[in-house]
Amino acid sequence: MGDVISDYQKWKQQGENLRTQAKQAMEARFRELLTEAVSIAEEYRTDFGGPLKPPTPVTAFRFKTSAKAKPKKTVKPPAAKAPEAKPDPKVAGLQKQLAGAKKKLEEAKAASAPTRKFEDRIYEIEDALKLAGQPV
């Protein structure tokens, strides 16, 4: 059993050494690329007289860790008794206008007056209510 433990410790030490080497190599490569980018920007500025602008989505270098899968939040079932939603003031106004227009239509019919403009107005208000998602 001592042999397995010593093998594991050797493997762990080799992993640490490899991790350290990889970290140093990545840092060196990053510095190389950054130095090259700076020299290209300087050359561009001297040749063309203006600063070299980065692509639109890149405004500054910011390192962000990769997005790991976040655990999804559990969705709570809706409460048995939902509170009444406050009616939309625009819809309430349209419903009030509709009631008034229908009343005027009835008055016009009773007086044997032309009803065309009242019918058209009712139609317009009902369309507005339909667009607002309200039943007519």
C-alpha positions in Angstrom: 0.0 0.0 0.0 2.9 2.3 0.6 3.9 1.9 -3.0 0.5 3.3 -4.2 0.8 6.3 -1.9 4.4 7.1 -3.1 3.3 6.8 -6.7 0.4 9.2 -6.1 2.7 11.7 -4.4 5.2 11.5 -7.4 2.3 12.0 -9.8 1.0 14.9 -7.8 4.5 16.6 -7.8 4.8 16.1 -11.6 1.4 17.7 -12.0 2.4 20.7 -10.0 5.6 21.1 -12.0 3.7 20.8 -15.2 1.1 23.3 -14.0 3.8 25.8 -13.1 5.5 25.4 -16.5 2.2 25.9 -18.3 1.5 29.0 -16.3 4.8 30.5 -17.1 4.5 29.6 -20.8 1.1 31.2 -21.0 2.2 34.4 -19.3 5.2 34.6 -21.6 3.0 34.1 -24.7 0.6 36.7 -23.5 3.4 39.3 -23.0 4.8 38.5 -26.5 1.4 39.1 -28.1 0.8 42.2 -26.1 4.3 43.6 -27.0 3.6 42.8 -30.7 0.3 44.5 -30.6 1.8 47.6 -29.1 4.6 47.7 -31.7 1.9 47.4 -34.5 -0.1 50.2 -33.0 3.0 52.4 -32.8 3.9 51.7 -36.4 0.3 52.4 -37.5 0.4 55.7 -35.6 3.6 56.8 -37.2 2.7 55.8 -40.7 -0.9 56.9 -40.8 -1.0 59.6 -38.2 -3.8 58.3 -36.0 -4.3 55.8 -33.3 -5.2 52.2 -34.3 -8.7 51.6 -33.0 -9.6 48.2 -31.6 -12.6 46.4 -33.0 -15.9 47.7 -31.8 -16.7 44.9 -29.3 -13.2 45.3 -27.7 -12.8 48.6 -26.0 -10.3 47.4 -23.3 -8.7 44.3 -22.2 -10.5 42.7 -19.4 -10.0 39.2 -18.2 -13.2 37.4 -17.4 -13.3 33.9 -16.2 -15.2 31.5 -18.4 -18.9 31.1 -17.7 -19.4 28.0 -15.8 -22.8 26.2 -15.7 -24.7 27.8 -12.9 -27.2 25.7 -11.1 -30.7 26.7 -12.2 -32.9 28.1 -9.6 -35.9 26.0 -8.7 -39.1 27.6 -9.9 -41.6 28.0 -7.1 -45.2 27.1 -8.0 -47.4 30.1 -8.1 -49.4 30.9 -5.0 -52.9 29.5 -4.9 -54.3 33.0 -4.5 -52.7 35.5 -6.9 -53.3 39.2 -6.1 -55.5 41.1 -8.5 -53.5 42.9 -11.1 -54.1 46.6 -11.3 -55.9 47.5 -14.5 -54.0 49.4 -17.1 -55.1 53.1 -17.1 -55.0 53.2 -20.9 -57.4 50.2 -21.1 -59.6 51.6 -18.4 -59.9 54.9 -20.4 -60.7 53.0 -23.6 -63.4 51.0 -21.8 -64.9 54.3 -20.5 -64.8 55.8 -24.0 -66.5 52.7 -25.4 -69.3 52.9 -22.8 -69.8 56.6 -23.6 -69.8 56.0 -27.4 -72.4 53.2 -27.0 -74.6 55.4 -24.9 -74.4 58.2 -27.6 -75.2 55.6 -30.3 -78.4 54.5 -28.4 -79.4 58.2 -27.9 -78.9 58.8 -31.6 -81.0 55.8 -32.5 -83.7 56.9 -30.2 -83.7 60.4 -31.8 -83.7 58.9 -35.3 -80.5 60.8 -36.0 -77.6 59.5 -38.2 -75.5 56.9 -36.3 -72.6 56.3 -38.7 -70.0 58.4 -36.8 -70.9 56.8 -33.5 -70.7 53.3 -35.0 -67.3 54.2 -36.5 -66.0 55.5 -33.2 -67.1 52.3 -31.4 -65.3 50.3 -34.0 -62.1 52.3 -33.5 -62.2 52.0 -29.7 -62.9 48.2 -30.0 -59.9 47.9 -32.3 -57.7 49.8 -29.8 -58.9 47.4 -27.0 -58.1 44.4 -29.1 -54.6 45.7 -29.7 -54.2 46.2 -26.0 -55.1 42.5 -25.5 -58.4 43.1 -23.9 -61.6 41.2 -24.8 -64.3 43.4 -26.2 
